[in-house]
Amino acid sequence: MRRSGRWCVLALLAVTLLAVLPASAAESTPSGTVVVVLAPYVTWMDVMGGSMPATRSLAESSAVGNLNVRSSMRFASDPTQSHVAVTMSAGSPSAFDPKAPAAYETDQRFESGTAGDAYMRATGNDPGSASIVYLGLARTVKAAKEGTFETTPGALGEAVVDAGGSTAAVGNSDGGYRSGEEYLSRPAAILAMDASGLVQYGDVSTALLVEHTDAPYGVATDTSALRAAYGAAIRDTAAHGGPAVIVLDAGDPERAFNSAQDSSPDAAEAHRIAAAQTVDRVVELALEGLPADGILMVVSTGQVKPVFGPSGFGPIVIHGPGFQVGTLSSASTHRAGLMTDLDVSATILEVLGIGRPVEILGNPASASPSVTSLEARIGQLTELRATAVAVDTVRPFVQNSYITITVLVLLACAALLAPMQRGFSGWGSRVAGLFGRV
C-alpha cells in the first residue's frame, strides 16, 4: 500500500508539471505587434485644434504624455530625424554622421548594381532575404563608437530578431537638397533595423510618394500606397511569426519642416498643417490594420527649436492592452507625463515580452489611470512643457553665474592669503602658505 501510494503521488506530480510547464513557457514566449507612427514636429495644439481628429479620438482612449528627445541633442543642437531614429534604435544617446547614406530597398538600383550589392561591399555580409538595407550603417557605427560609450545602433531591432520576430519599415521623408546633394531621409528603416542594418520587410522607396505641386519640394506621401505597404508588412510579419515591430513614417512633416526656411510664414504654416493632416490619416490607417492585441504608438520625434532656449517636448500616445486611459511616465524621468526618447525602445520590448539588452538605457513607460478629460490631461502636459522650457532656458545662465561667482570668490580668497601669511606667525603662516599654493 505504501509503495502504491508513493507511485500515485509521483504520478500526480508528473501530471501537474506537464500541465503547468507548457503554459508557463507559452506565457514567457515573446509575441505581439507594436506599430510606431513617427510624427515629427506635431504638437498637442495640432492634435487638439481640429487638424487631427483621428489622433485626438485615439488619445481619448489611450495613455498620453510628453516625449523628451534631448538625448540626441547632446551631439547636435538640431538633430535630423535620422539622428533621432538612431538614438531610439540604440536606446542610448548616440552620435550620428550626417553624411551617412540612407536606407534603400535591397533590390533598388544603386551605383553599378543594387543597394544589396553596395551593402555587401560596405559590410562584407550578404543581406539575405532582407527587404531594406541601411547603407549608412558603417558611418553611423563609427560615429557612435567615437562619440559615445557602448552604444549599439539597431539594438531594438536586434533584440526583436533574436527573439524570433521580425521588423518592418514603411515611409519616405525624402525632399530638398543639403550641401548641393539630394536629401534622402528614411528614419523608419533606421528605427526598425537590426544591428546589421537590415530590415526584413517594408518599403521606404519613392514609390510611396506622389507628385504634388502645392507640397514642399513638389512631392507628398501617397497615403494609398502607404496603406498598401502597411498591409503587406502586417501580413509578412504575421507569416514570419513571433514578435513584430512595424514603423510608419508619414513623411510630409519632415519635408514641411525643412522647406520652412525657403517659404513665407503663411506658406510654411499651411505646409505644416497639411503635414499634420497627413499624420492623422496615417494614424487612422495604422489603427485600422492593427491586430486585435497590438499596440499603437504615435511618437512626435522632434520639436522646432527656438532661436534661444531649448526645444520643447513632443506628444506621445500609446494605445492598446496595458495602456489604459491616463498619463504616461517612466523611471527615466520620475515625472508624471514625461518620457525620454530612450524609453521608446524599452517600452516596445517590454510590451513584446522581450528582455531588455544592457545597451538599452531607457525604461519602459507605464500609464497612470486617470478619470479626467482629455482636455484636462493635455492641459497638464502643455503646462509641464512650458514650465520645463522656461526653467531650462534660464538654467545655463544660472549655472554659469554660479560658477563665475564661485571662481571670483576663490580668487579673492587666494589674493588675501599672502597678507594673511605675512600677518601670521608659526603654524598660521605655514597653513596660509599651503592654501596659497593649493
VOKEKOL-745832 format. One record per residue (C-alpha): x, y, z; residue number from 1; chain. Coordinates in steps of 0.25 Angstrom, whole numbers, plus 5000, padded with zeros to 4 digits. Layout:
VOKEKOL-745832
     px     py     pz   seq   mol
      X      Y      Z   NUM     A
...
//
This chain:
VOKEKOL-745832
     px     py     pz   seq   mol
   5000   5000   5000     1     A
   5011   5010   5003     2     A
   5018   5007   4990     3     A
   5006   5009   4982     4     A
   5003   5022   4990     5     A
   5017   5027   4986     6     A
   5014   5024   4972     7     A
   5001   5031   4972     8     A
   5008   5043   4978     9     A
   5019   5043   4967    10     A
   5009   5041   4956    11     A
   5001   5053   4961    12     A
   5013   5062   4962    13     A
   5017   5058   4948    14     A
   5003   5061   4942    15     A
   5003   5074   4949    16     A
   5017   5078   4944    17     A
   5013   5074   4930    18     A
   5000   5083   4931    19     A
   5008   5095   4937    20     A
   5021   5096   4929    21     A
   5015   5097   4915    22     A
   5006   5108   4920    23     A
   5018   5116   4927    24     A
   5026   5114   4914    25     A
   5015   5120   4906    26     A
   5013   5132   4915    27     A
   5028   5135   4914    28     A
   5029   5134   4899    29     A
   5031   5148   4893    30     A
   5019   5151   4884    31     A
   5010   5162   4879    32     A
   5011   5174   4869    33     A
   5015   5188   4872    34     A
   5013   5199   4861    35     A
   5020   5212   4863    36     A
   5015   5224   4855    37     A
   5026   5235   4854    38     A
   5020   5249   4855    39     A
   5032   5259   4856    40     A
   5028   5273   4859    41     A
   5014   5270   4862    42     A
   5009   5278   4875    43     A
   4998   5276   4885    44     A
   4992   5288   4878    45     A
   4991   5281   4865    46     A
   4984   5269   4872    47     A
   4974   5277   4880    48     A
   4972   5288   4869    49     A
   4964   5281   4859    50     A
   4975   5277   4849    51     A
   4976   5263   4854    52     A
   4962   5257   4858    53     A
   4966   5243   4857    54     A
   4978   5245   4866    55     A
   4970   5252   4876    56     A
   4960   5241   4876    57     A
   4971   5231   4879    58     A
   4977   5240   4890    59     A
   4963   5240   4897    60     A
   4964   5225   4899    61     A
   4979   5224   4901    62     A
   4991   5228   4910    63     A
   4997   5241   4907    64     A
   5010   5248   4911    65     A
   5021   5257   4906    66     A
   5034   5252   4900    67     A
   5047   5258   4902    68     A
   5057   5256   4890    69     A
   5069   5263   4896    70     A
   5077   5251   4897    71     A
   5081   5253   4882    72     A
   5083   5268   4885    73     A
   5095   5264   4893    74     A
   5102   5263   4880    75     A
   5095   5272   4871    76     A
   5087   5285   4874    77     A
   5077   5282   4864    78     A
   5077   5267   4861    79     A
   5071   5261   4848    80     A
   5060   5251   4849    81     A
   5070   5240   4844    82     A
   5079   5244   4856    83     A
   5067   5243   4866    84     A
   5064   5230   4860    85     A
   5078   5224   4862    86     A
   5077   5229   4877    87     A
   5063   5222   4879    88     A
   5068   5209   4871    89     A
   5080   5209   4881    90     A
   5072   5212   4893    91     A
   5085   5220   4897    92     A
   5090   5234   4894    93     A
   5097   5233   4880    94     A
   5105   5242   4872    95     A
   5102   5242   4857    96     A
   5109   5245   4844    97     A
   5100   5254   4835    98     A
   5108   5249   4823    99     A
   5103   5234   4825   100     A
   5096   5229   4813   101     A
   5081   5226   4814   102     A
   5073   5213   4815   103     A
   5069   5206   4801   104     A
   5061   5195   4796   105     A
   5071   5183   4795   106     A
   5068   5181   4780   107     A
   5067   5196   4777   108     A
   5077   5201   4766   109     A
   5089   5207   4773   110     A
   5103   5211   4767   111     A
   5107   5200   4758   112     A
   5097   5189   4763   113     A
   5087   5189   4774   114     A
   5087   5194   4788   115     A
   5088   5180   4793   116     A
   5101   5179   4785   117     A
   5106   5192   4791   118     A
   5103   5187   4805   119     A
   5111   5175   4803   120     A
   5123   5183   4798   121     A
   5122   5192   4810   122     A
   5120   5181   4821   123     A
   5125   5168   4815   124     A
   5111   5162   4819   125     A
   5100   5156   4810   126     A
   5087   5164   4813   127     A
   5080   5150   4810   128     A
   5065   5152   4809   129     A
   5064   5166   4816   130     A
   5055   5176   4808   131     A
   5063   5188   4813   132     A
   5078   5191   4815   133     A
   5083   5203   4823   134     A
   5096   5207   4815   135     A
   5099   5217   4825   136     A
   5102   5207   4836   137     A
   5117   5207   4835   138     A
   5118   5223   4837   139     A
   5107   5222   4848   140     A
   5114   5211   4856   141     A
   5127   5219   4855   142     A
   5121   5232   4859   143     A
   5115   5224   4871   144     A
   5128   5218   4875   145     A
   5135   5231   4875   146     A
   5125   5239   4882   147     A
   5118   5230   4891   148     A
   5121   5218   4900   149     A
   5115   5204   4898   150     A
   5104   5209   4888   151     A
   5099   5199   4878   152     A
   5090   5205   4867   153     A
   5079   5195   4864   154     A
   5079   5189   4878   155     A
   5064   5189   4877   156     A
   5062   5182   4864   157     A
   5073   5172   4868   158     A
   5066   5169   4881   159     A
   5053   5166   4873   160     A
   5060   5158   4863   161     A
   5068   5150   4873   162     A
   5055   5146   4880   163     A
   5050   5140   4867   164     A
   5042   5152   4862   165     A
   5043   5162   4851   166     A
   5043   5177   4848   167     A
   5037   5185   4836   168     A
   5038   5200   4832   169     A
   5029   5207   4823   170     A
   5030   5222   4819   171     A
   5039   5232   4812   172     A
   5043   5246   4816   173     A
   5052   5250   4804   174     A
   5051   5264   4799   175     A
   5060   5276   4796   176     A
   5075   5278   4796   177     A
   5086   5279   4806   178     A
   5101   5283   4802   179     A
   5097   5282   4788   180     A
   5092   5268   4789   181     A
   5078   5262   4789   182     A
   5073   5260   4803   183     A
   5069   5246   4806   184     A
   5062   5242   4819   185     A
   5057   5229   4823   186     A
   5056   5229   4838   187     A
   5046   5218   4839   188     A
   5057   5208   4834   189     A
   5067   5213   4844   190     A
   5058   5211   4855   191     A
   5054   5197   4851   192     A
   5067   5192   4846   193     A
   5075   5181   4854   194     A
   5090   5183   4858   195     A
   5094   5179   4844   196     A
   5086   5190   4837   197     A
   5075   5181   4832   198     A
   5060   5181   4832   199     A
   5053   5169   4828   200     A
   5040   5175   4822   201     A
   5034   5188   4817   202     A
   5036   5199   4807   203     A
   5044   5212   4808   204     A
   5045   5215   4793   205     A
   5040   5227   4786   206     A
   5028   5218   4781   207     A
   5021   5223   4794   208     A
   5022   5238   4788   209     A
   5013   5245   4779   210     A
   5015   5258   4771   211     A
   5008   5270   4777   212     A
   5010   5284   4772   213     A
   5006   5290   4785   214     A
   5014   5282   4795   215     A
   5028   5284   4799   216     A
   5038   5280   4788   217     A
   5027   5276   4779   218     A
   5024   5263   4786   219     A
   5015   5257   4797   220     A
   5013   5244   4803   221     A
   5003   5235   4795   222     A
   4995   5230   4807   223     A
   4988   5220   4798   224     A
   5002   5214   4794   225     A
   5006   5215   4809   226     A
   4993   5207   4813   227     A
   4996   5196   4803   228     A
   5011   5195   4808   229     A
   5006   5195   4823   230     A
   4996   5184   4820   231     A
   5007   5176   4813   232     A
   5016   5178   4825   233     A
   5005   5173   4835   234     A
   5003   5160   4826   235     A
   5018   5158   4825   236     A
   5021   5159   4840   237     A
   5009   5151   4843   238     A
   5014   5140   4834   239     A
   5028   5141   4840   240     A
   5023   5138   4854   241     A
   5028   5143   4867   242     A
   5028   5158   4872   243     A
   5027   5169   4861   244     A
   5031   5184   4861   245     A
   5025   5192   4849   246     A
   5030   5206   4848   247     A
   5022   5216   4839   248     A
   5027   5229   4835   249     A
   5017   5240   4830   250     A
   5028   5247   4822   251     A
   5021   5260   4820   252     A
   5025   5267   4834   253     A
   5040   5266   4831   254     A
   5038   5272   4817   255     A
   5030   5283   4823   256     A
   5040   5286   4834   257     A
   5052   5286   4824   258     A
   5045   5295   4814   259     A
   5040   5305   4824   260     A
   5053   5314   4823   261     A
   5050   5315   4808   262     A
   5035   5318   4810   263     A
   5027   5330   4814   264     A
   5021   5329   4828   265     A
   5007   5327   4823   266     A
   5012   5317   4813   267     A
   5021   5310   4823   268     A
   5009   5309   4833   269     A
   5000   5303   4822   270     A
   5010   5293   4819   271     A
   5011   5289   4834   272     A
   4996   5288   4836   273     A
   4995   5279   4823   274     A
   5006   5270   4828   275     A
   4999   5269   4842   276     A
   4987   5264   4834   277     A
   4995   5254   4827   278     A
   5000   5249   4840   279     A
   4985   5248   4844   280     A
   4982   5239   4832   281     A
   4994   5230   4835   282     A
   4989   5229   4849   283     A
   4975   5225   4845   284     A
   4980   5214   4835   285     A
   4990   5209   4845   286     A
   4979   5207   4855   287     A
   4970   5200   4844   288     A
   4981   5190   4841   289     A
   4985   5188   4856   290     A
   4984   5173   4861   291     A
   4974   5172   4872   292     A
   4985   5170   4882   293     A
   4994   5180   4876   294     A
   5000   5193   4882   295     A
   5000   5206   4874   296     A
   5010   5217   4878   297     A
   5009   5231   4872   298     A
   5022   5238   4874   299     A
   5026   5253   4872   300     A
   5041   5251   4870   301     A
   5045   5266   4868   302     A
   5040   5279   4872   303     A
   5044   5293   4866   304     A
   5056   5298   4873   305     A
   5055   5313   4877   306     A
   5066   5323   4873   307     A
   5069   5324   4888   308     A
   5066   5313   4898   309     A
   5063   5298   4898   310     A
   5053   5291   4889   311     A
   5040   5286   4896   312     A
   5034   5273   4897   313     A
   5026   5265   4887   314     A
   5013   5257   4889   315     A
   5013   5242   4890   316     A
   5001   5234   4890   317     A
   5001   5219   4893   318     A
   4988   5211   4891   319     A
   4985   5196   4893   320     A
   4985   5186   4904   321     A
   4992   5190   4917   322     A
   4991   5205   4914   323     A
   4978   5210   4920   324     A
   4973   5224   4919   325     A
   4983   5232   4927   326     A
   4997   5239   4927   327     A
   5010   5233   4923   328     A
   5023   5233   4931   329     A
   5035   5225   4933   330     A
   5046   5223   4943   331     A
   5056   5231   4934   332     A
   5049   5244   4938   333     A
   5041   5241   4951   334     A
   5031   5251   4946   335     A
   5017   5249   4942   336     A
   5014   5251   4928   337     A
   5029   5251   4923   338     A
   5037   5241   4916   339     A
   5050   5241   4908   340     A
   5053   5236   4894   341     A
   5062   5225   4900   342     A
   5049   5220   4907   343     A
   5043   5217   4893   344     A
   5051   5204   4890   345     A
   5050   5199   4905   346     A
   5035   5201   4904   347     A
   5034   5193   4891   348     A
   5042   5182   4897   349     A
   5034   5181   4910   350     A
   5021   5181   4902   351     A
   5026   5169   4893   352     A
   5031   5161   4905   353     A
   5046   5162   4901   354     A
   5057   5164   4911   355     A
   5064   5178   4910   356     A
   5078   5177   4906   357     A
   5088   5184   4915   358     A
   5091   5194   4903   359     A
   5077   5200   4904   360     A
   5078   5210   4915   361     A
   5063   5215   4915   362     A
   5052   5210   4923   363     A
   5038   5204   4919   364     A
   5027   5214   4920   365     A
   5015   5212   4930   366     A
   5001   5218   4930   367     A
   4995   5224   4942   368     A
   4980   5223   4941   369     A
   4972   5236   4940   370     A
   4957   5240   4940   371     A
   4960   5254   4936   372     A
   4956   5258   4922   373     A
   4966   5258   4910   374     A
   4966   5274   4910   375     A
   4970   5274   4925   376     A
   4981   5263   4923   377     A
   4986   5271   4911   378     A
   4986   5284   4919   379     A
   4995   5278   4929   380     A
   5004   5273   4919   381     A
   5005   5286   4912   382     A
   5007   5293   4925   383     A
   5018   5283   4928   384     A
   5025   5286   4915   385     A
   5024   5301   4917   386     A
   5030   5300   4931   387     A
   5041   5291   4926   388     A
   5045   5301   4915   389     A
   5045   5313   4924   390     A
   5053   5306   4934   391     A
   5063   5300   4924   392     A
   5064   5314   4917   393     A
   5070   5321   4929   394     A
   5077   5309   4935   395     A
   5090   5311   4927   396     A
   5090   5326   4931   397     A
   5088   5322   4946   398     A
   5099   5311   4945   399     A
   5109   5320   4938   400     A
   5106   5331   4948   401     A
   5108   5322   4960   402     A
   5122   5317   4954   403     A
   5126   5331   4951   404     A
   5123   5336   4965   405     A
   5130   5324   4972   406     A
   5143   5326   4964   407     A
   5143   5341   4967   408     A
   5141   5337   4982   409     A
   5152   5327   4981   410     A
   5162   5337   4974   411     A
   5159   5348   4984   412     A
   5162   5338   4996   413     A
   5175   5334   4989   414     A
   5179   5348   4988   415     A
   5176   5350   5003   416     A
   5185   5338   5006   417     A
   5198   5346   5004   418     A
   5195   5357   5014   419     A
   5190   5346   5024   420     A
   5203   5339   5022   421     A
   5211   5352   5026   422     A
   5201   5355   5037   423     A
   5202   5341   5044   424     A
   5214   5334   5050   425     A
   5217   5320   5053   426     A
   5207   5309   5048   427     A
   5197   5320   5043   428     A
   5207   5325   5033   429     A
   5210   5311   5029   430     A
   5195   5308   5027   431     A
   5193   5321   5019   432     A
   5205   5317   5010   433     A
   5199   5303   5008   434     A
   5186   5309   5004   435     A
   5193   5319   4995   436     A
   5200   5308   4987   437     A
   5187   5300   4986   438     A
//
